[in-house]
Amino acid sequence: MPPEPASLDPDLNALESGLAALPPSRPRLDRDRLMYEAGRASVGQTTNRHAWLAAACVTALAVVEGVLLVNRPGPRVVELLVVDEPARATVPAAVKSRPEPIPAPVRSRPSSPLVDAFLGGETPYQRLTGQVLRFGLDGLPPSPPAAWAAVEDSPKTPREQLRDELRRALEPGDRS
């Protein structure tokens, strides 16, 4: 390195040596302390942020409810008319003297090919189906007792048998 040129002015040399003798002053702002405090402050603001968010939601809800209340339709007025006397109806003469209706022919059973086949009954199955169509389950003959079933004194109707079967199926039974 080249040597520094000597300054020609003795006053400048005195100023330079005086400034060099001064100790550096402590800075007013500590950068490390500033960053530490900023981080600490940001952590403590989460609850504060939630409070502001809740307050903003409540305010928005209040504004929406206010707008809806202002724009709602007014109350409807319903007028009731109470009549003490029944209204007198005038019947035209043409309606008073109407002719007797012609009675429709009475059919004993519907007439369709499918129903006729079942009600006519060429086979025992068709005759039994016709009976069920006419009389429901009570039209079925009593079923023969099964080999494992106990023979009862009076045979039950199909409706009673169905009721007993349902009762047995729906009973919860004994505790296990």
Secondary structure, 3 states (H helix, E strand, C coil): CCCCCCCCCHHHHHHHHHHHHCCCCCCCCCHHHHHHHHHHHHHCCHHHHHHHHHHHHHHHHHHHHHHHHHHCCCCCCCCCCCCCCCCCCCCCHHHHCCCCCCCCCCCCCCCCHHHHHHHHCCCHHHHHHHHHHHHHHHHCCCCCCCCCCCCCCCCCCHHHHHHHHHHHHHCCCCCC
